[in-house]
Structures are given as structure tokens and as C-alpha cells.
Amino acid sequence: MHYAQSLDGRIAVAGRTTKLSSATGVERAHSLRASHDAVLVGAETVRIDDPLLTVRAVDGPQPRRVVLTTTLDLPEAARLVTDRATPSERIVIGTHAGARPEARAWLEGQGVTVLLVGEIAPHRASLAEALAALHARGVERLLVEGGGRVITSLVDAELADELSVEIAPVILGDAATPAVGRLGARASVTLTDARSTVEDGHVFVHGSLRGAR
Ligand SMILES: NC(=O)c1ccc[n+]([C@@H]2O[C@H](COP(=O)([O-])OP(=O)(O)OC[C@H]3O[C@@H](n4cnc5c(N)ncnc54)[C@H](OP(=O)(O)O)[C@@H]3O)[C@@H](O)[C@H]2O)c1
């Protein structure tokens, strides 16, 4: 997983695109994308940020791009859906219970691959099934870039191996979106092998989540 957060652990002003990454952070994020088979974000991140999820700041291969949703409802102008120019498969994962047939038809008409998995709670697809479906399509290394609810679900389900965080010298306050929210029965998670560097006032932390609890 990789994301940028404020000093107080927030990834965005609620409902707004919020720039937290430095130029170095963007390069690191794009290097990470290039070293993974696929990049995944949650549907709210697509609705709010409209990311392309391509590798642009460095040279490298383009990973497949994946959106996790339940309904398959994404904005018609979403760049990730409409961008046919980048040579990377676009995949949208929805749920059998929540997927709207019209949304599926529209996505497939745009050349997007649609996969359906089980739903474990409202607006929560089964991550285990989603990861298995991606693995079955050849994705060995998956980079998850957010947002907060997807990150929280992955940490809580113990399905993430490594965490890479850029901490920006900014405070966003309680109303902003947390990087990690309520962790089920878990009180806390400590990274093992954590390493950090500081560049231009931004702290970069990288550590392992496997065996961290
Ligand atoms: N600073 C950073 O590095 C960074 C990176 C990415 C995003 N962001 C910010 O994060 C914010 C969005 O985060 P968010 O927490 O509101 O939403 P999110 O995590 O991006 O997306 C949540 C959505 O993902 C879908 N989903 C399906 N299965 C899920 C599961 N098992 N667990 C969690 N979600 C699942 C649901 O979509 P449906 O509604 O379709 O059911 C759910 O509403 C935006 O403001 C964006 O700017 C910041």
C-alpha cells in the first residue's frame, strides 16, 4: 500500500482532492506503480480525484489499473475508464449483489474488464475474493493507493504485506478523511523493519505489515 498523509494522519480534506505529495513523493509513487503488476483504488477515490493511475513521472512499464466498488457506478467522464490510449488493462471489480447491469454494460462498452465478487457488508466487496480474482489474471504484485476505507479494510483483513507512506508537513484536522479508520477488533498495528528518510520536509516511511501483529 502507498499513500500520502498529513502529520495528523489524514489523506484528504473530506470530499476534495488534496495535494499532499512533494515532487519526490510523486516520483516515488510512480516508481512503485512501475514495479507492480496492477494499481488499485477505491471507487470514492475515482469519484473525487479522477486519477489516471499511470506511470508518468519516471520511465517504466504501465501496470494494470483496478477500481474496487460494489455498484460499478463510476462517473461517465472518469479518466481511468475513458483512457484507452495507455496500454494497460482497466479492471473494475464490483459485487454480484450490488453491480448494476447498466453500469456493467457501459464499462464493458468502454473496453473495461468487469469482475464480480461476493459482498461482505454494504459497500464492501470481499477483498480476499477480489485479490484472488486479480491473482487468477496474473497479478502477483498489487499496489493499493487508497482511499482510507480501502486501506482500512486491507489492514484489518491482514491482506497487506508492505506499507509505504509519505508524511507531509501539514495538519488537516478532524473533519478530514483519515488514512486508516476503525480497525475492527485490532487496537493497533506496528510495522516491522520500518525505515524512514526525510526529503524537503516530507518523511517517507516504509515497512512490512506481514507478521506485524
Ligand atoms: N493522500 C493520498 O495518498 C490519497 C490516495 C487515494 C485517495 N485519497 C483520498 O481518499 C478519499 C477517498 O477515500 P474514501 O475512504 O472516502 O474512499 P475509498 O477507499 O477510495 O473508496 C471506498 C469505496 O470503495 C468501494 N469498496 C468496495 N469494497 C470495499 C471494501 N472491502 N472496503 C472498502 N471500500 C470498498 C466502495 O465503493 P462503492 O461506493 O461503489 O460501493 C466504497 O464506497 C478521497 O478524498 C481521495 O482524495 C488520498
The ligand as an SDF file (V2000), in Angstrom:
LIG
                    3D

 48 52  0  0  0  0  0  0  0  0999 V2000
   -3.4150   11.1090    0.0300 N   0  0  0  0  0  0  0  0  0  0  0  0
   -3.4650   10.0120   -0.6940 C   0  0  0  0  0  0  0  0  0  0  0  0
   -2.4360    9.3610   -0.9400 O   0  0  0  0  0  0  0  0  0  0  0  0
   -4.7830    9.5360   -1.2300 C   0  0  0  0  0  0  0  0  0  0  0  0
   -4.8200    8.4150   -2.0580 C   0  0  0  0  0  0  0  0  0  0  0  0
   -6.0660    7.9680   -2.5210 C   0  0  0  0  0  0  0  0  0  0  0  0
   -7.2100    8.6270   -2.1350 C   0  0  0  0  0  0  0  0  0  0  0  0
   -7.1380    9.7210   -1.3410 N   0  0  0  0  0  0  0  0  0  0  0  0
   -8.3700   10.3870   -0.8870 C   0  0  0  0  0  0  0  0  0  0  0  0
   -9.1900    9.4390   -0.2450 O   0  0  0  0  0  0  0  0  0  0  0  0
  -10.5440    9.8880   -0.3180 C   0  0  0  0  0  0  0  0  0  0  0  0
  -11.4150    8.7060   -0.6510 C   0  0  0  0  0  0  0  0  0  0  0  0
  -11.2790    7.7510    0.3760 O   0  0  0  0  0  0  0  0  0  0  0  0
  -12.5710    7.0390    0.9760 P   0  0  0  0  0  0  0  0  0  0  0  0
  -12.1530    6.3380    2.2070 O   0  0  0  0  0  0  0  0  0  0  0  0
  -13.6860    8.0340    1.0720 O   0  0  0  0  0  0  0  0  0  0  0  0
  -12.9920    6.0170   -0.1630 O   0  0  0  0  0  0  0  0  0  0  0  0
  -12.1780    4.8630   -0.9790 P   0  0  0  0  0  0  0  0  0  0  0  0
  -11.4770    3.9850   -0.0140 O   0  0  0  0  0  0  0  0  0  0  0  0
  -11.4210    5.4740   -2.0940 O   0  0  0  0  0  0  0  0  0  0  0  0
  -13.3970    4.0990   -1.6600 O   0  0  0  0  0  0  0  0  0  0  0  0
  -14.3800    3.4730   -0.8740 C   0  0  0  0  0  0  0  0  0  0  0  0
  -15.2920    2.7100   -1.8020 C   0  0  0  0  0  0  0  0  0  0  0  0
  -14.6150    1.5330   -2.2550 O   0  0  0  0  0  0  0  0  0  0  0  0
  -15.5790    0.5430   -2.5070 C   0  0  0  0  0  0  0  0  0  0  0  0
  -15.2850   -0.6910   -1.7760 N   0  0  0  0  0  0  0  0  0  0  0  0
  -15.6200   -1.9270   -2.2670 C   0  0  0  0  0  0  0  0  0  0  0  0
  -15.2270   -2.8700   -1.4230 N   0  0  0  0  0  0  0  0  0  0  0  0
  -14.6300   -2.2550   -0.3810 C   0  0  0  0  0  0  0  0  0  0  0  0
  -14.0230   -2.7320    0.8210 C   0  0  0  0  0  0  0  0  0  0  0  0
  -13.9230   -4.0500    1.1070 N   0  0  0  0  0  0  0  0  0  0  0  0
  -13.5240   -1.8370    1.7060 N   0  0  0  0  0  0  0  0  0  0  0  0
  -13.5860   -0.5070    1.4290 C   0  0  0  0  0  0  0  0  0  0  0  0
  -14.1580    0.0230    0.3180 N   0  0  0  0  0  0  0  0  0  0  0  0
  -14.6700   -0.8550   -0.5970 C   0  0  0  0  0  0  0  0  0  0  0  0
  -16.9400    1.0990   -2.1350 C   0  0  0  0  0  0  0  0  0  0  0  0
  -17.4360    1.6210   -3.3670 O   0  0  0  0  0  0  0  0  0  0  0  0
  -18.9980    1.7410   -3.7370 P   0  0  0  0  0  0  0  0  0  0  0  0
  -19.4160    3.0340   -3.1080 O   0  0  0  0  0  0  0  0  0  0  0  0
  -19.0210    1.7710   -5.2120 O   0  0  0  0  0  0  0  0  0  0  0  0
  -19.6890    0.5640   -3.1460 O   0  0  0  0  0  0  0  0  0  0  0  0
  -16.5670    2.2120   -1.1740 C   0  0  0  0  0  0  0  0  0  0  0  0
  -17.5440    3.2290   -1.1140 O   0  0  0  0  0  0  0  0  0  0  0  0
  -10.5910   10.9670   -1.3700 C   0  0  0  0  0  0  0  0  0  0  0  0
  -10.8010   12.2300   -0.7440 O   0  0  0  0  0  0  0  0  0  0  0  0
   -9.2070   10.9340   -2.0050 C   0  0  0  0  0  0  0  0  0  0  0  0
   -8.7930   12.2390   -2.3500 O   0  0  0  0  0  0  0  0  0  0  0  0
   -5.9500   10.1900   -0.8790 C   0  0  0  0  0  0  0  0  0  0  0  0
  1  2  1  0
  2  3  2  0
  2  4  1  0
  4  5  1  0
  4 48  2  0
  5  6  2  0
  6  7  1  0
  7  8  2  0
  8  9  1  0
  8 48  1  0
  9 10  1  0
  9 46  1  0
 10 11  1  0
 11 12  1  0
 11 44  1  0
 12 13  1  0
 13 14  1  0
 14 15  2  0
 14 16  1  0
 14 17  1  0
 17 18  1  0
 18 19  2  0
 18 20  1  0
 18 21  1  0
 21 22  1  0
 22 23  1  0
 23 24  1  0
 23 42  1  0
 24 25  1  0
 25 26  1  0
 25 36  1  0
 26 27  1  0
 26 35  1  0
 27 28  2  0
 28 29  1  0
 29 30  1  0
 29 35  2  0
 30 31  1  0
 30 32  2  0
 32 33  1  0
 33 34  2  0
 34 35  1  0
 36 37  1  0
 36 42  1  0
 37 38  1  0
 38 39  2  0
 38 40  1  0
 38 41  1  0
 42 43  1  0
 44 45  1  0
 44 46  1  0
 46 47  1  0
M  CHG  2   8   1  16  -1
M  END
$$$$
